[in-house]
Amino acid sequence: MRVDDMKDKIALNTSLLTSGRVLLALYFLLPGIMKFVSWDMHITLMAKHNMVMIPQLLAIAGMFQIAAAIALILNRYTFIVSLMLAGLVLVINGSLHDFWNYGGVEAAHEMQNFIKNLGIFAGLLVLAGHARCAAQVE
């Protein structure tokens, strides 16, 4: 393989990884901000799911999502931040997308969100794994 071909592949891989990381970060940044912008709507949603300590948990989740997203955008602490966000996705899936407690269209909507979040969870695991490998190479 020629050196130029190798450089092109590295550049493409870097572009793909950076794009994916930033898009995952935006997936958490925007909802993190919206937790504060649409506070009452989120309080109502959490109350519908019988959550406790709602204002505290909402504030913590919002602040964490914003801080974690900024860290991912800056490519800082990517391994641990990705794993922590993956944990958050699991908690959200179990508490807010509990499709098994609903019927009809609402159950289908919650199941769709649940499955979508599994894709986000998988992406975060891949990102964490890549960050870990990259750190070992450096």
C-alpha positions as CSV (number, residue, x, y, z in Angstrom):
1,M,0.0,0.0,0.0
2,R,1.3,3.4,-0.9
3,V,1.9,6.1,1.8
4,D,-0.6,8.4,0.1
5,D,-3.3,5.8,0.2
6,M,-2.6,5.2,3.8
7,K,-2.8,8.9,4.6
8,D,-6.1,9.1,2.8
9,K,-7.5,6.1,4.8
10,I,-6.3,7.7,8.1
11,A,-7.9,11.0,7.1
12,L,-11.2,9.4,6.2
13,N,-11.2,7.4,9.5
14,T,-10.5,10.5,11.5
15,S,-13.3,12.4,9.7
16,L,-15.7,9.5,10.3
17,L,-14.9,9.2,14.0
18,T,-15.0,12.9,14.6
19,S,-18.3,13.3,12.8
20,G,-19.8,10.4,14.7
21,R,-18.5,11.6,18.0
22,V,-19.8,15.2,17.5
23,L,-23.2,13.9,16.3
24,L,-23.5,11.7,19.4
25,A,-22.6,14.7,21.5
26,L,-25.3,16.8,19.8
27,Y,-27.8,14.1,20.6
28,F,-27.1,14.8,24.3
29,L,-26.4,18.5,24.2
30,L,-29.7,19.6,22.7
31,P,-31.9,17.5,25.0
32,G,-29.8,18.6,27.9
33,I,-30.5,22.3,27.1
34,M,-34.2,21.5,26.4
35,K,-34.5,20.1,29.9
36,F,-34.1,23.6,31.2
37,V,-35.9,25.4,28.4
38,S,-39.0,23.1,28.7
39,W,-38.7,22.4,32.4
40,D,-42.4,22.0,33.1
41,M,-42.9,19.6,30.2
42,H,-40.1,17.4,31.4
43,I,-41.4,17.5,35.0
44,T,-44.8,16.3,33.7
45,L,-43.2,13.5,31.7
46,M,-41.2,12.3,34.6
47,A,-44.2,12.5,37.0
48,K,-46.3,10.4,34.5
49,H,-43.7,7.7,34.9
50,N,-43.9,7.9,38.7
51,M,-40.3,9.0,39.2
52,V,-39.1,10.5,42.5
53,M,-37.0,13.5,43.3
54,I,-38.0,14.8,39.9
55,P,-36.6,18.4,40.0
56,Q,-33.3,17.2,41.3
57,L,-33.0,14.3,38.8
58,L,-34.0,16.6,35.9
59,A,-31.4,19.2,36.8
60,I,-28.7,16.6,37.3
61,A,-29.5,14.9,34.0
62,G,-29.6,18.2,32.1
63,M,-26.3,19.4,33.6
64,F,-24.7,16.0,33.0
65,Q,-25.9,15.8,29.4
66,I,-24.6,19.3,28.6
67,A,-21.2,18.8,30.3
68,A,-20.7,15.3,28.7
69,A,-21.6,16.6,25.3
70,I,-19.1,19.4,25.5
71,A,-16.4,16.8,26.6
72,L,-17.2,14.6,23.6
73,I,-17.2,17.6,21.2
74,L,-13.7,18.5,22.6
75,N,-12.7,14.8,22.5
76,R,-11.8,14.9,26.2
77,Y,-12.4,12.0,28.6
78,T,-14.2,10.2,25.7
79,F,-13.9,6.7,27.2
80,I,-15.4,7.5,30.6
81,V,-17.9,10.0,29.3
82,S,-19.2,7.5,26.7
83,L,-19.6,4.8,29.3
84,M,-21.4,7.2,31.6
85,L,-23.8,8.4,28.9
86,A,-24.4,4.7,28.0
87,G,-25.4,4.2,31.6
88,L,-27.7,7.2,31.4
89,V,-29.3,5.8,28.3
90,L,-30.1,2.5,30.1
91,V,-31.6,4.3,33.0
92,I,-33.7,6.5,30.7
93,N,-34.8,3.4,28.7
94,G,-35.9,1.6,31.8
95,S,-37.7,4.5,33.4
96,L,-39.1,6.6,30.6
97,H,-39.5,4.3,27.6
98,D,-41.3,1.5,29.5
99,F,-43.3,0.3,26.6
100,W,-44.3,-2.8,28.5
101,N,-46.5,-0.7,30.7
102,Y,-48.6,0.7,27.8
103,G,-50.8,-0.4,25.0
104,G,-51.7,0.6,21.5
105,V,-50.0,3.6,19.8
106,E,-48.3,4.7,23.0
107,A,-46.7,1.3,23.5
108,A,-45.5,1.4,19.9
109,H,-44.1,4.9,20.3
110,E,-42.2,4.0,23.5
111,M,-40.9,0.8,22.0
112,Q,-39.6,2.8,19.0
113,N,-37.8,5.2,21.4
114,F,-36.5,2.2,23.5
115,I,-35.0,0.5,20.4
116,K,-33.6,3.8,19.0
117,N,-31.9,4.3,22.4
118,L,-30.3,0.9,22.1
119,G,-28.7,2.1,18.9
120,I,-27.4,5.2,20.7
121,F,-26.2,2.9,23.5
122,A,-24.4,0.7,21.0
123,G,-22.8,3.8,19.4
124,L,-21.5,5.0,22.8
125,L,-20.0,1.5,23.5
126,V,-18.2,1.6,20.1
127,L,-17.0,5.2,20.8
128,A,-15.7,4.1,24.2
129,G,-14.0,1.1,22.8
130,H,-12.3,3.2,20.1
131,A,-11.2,5.8,22.6
132,R,-9.7,3.1,24.8
133,C,-7.8,1.6,21.9
134,A,-6.6,5.1,20.7
135,A,-5.4,5.9,24.2
136,Q,-3.3,2.7,24.3
137,V,-1.7,3.4,21.0
138,E,-0.6,7.0,22.0
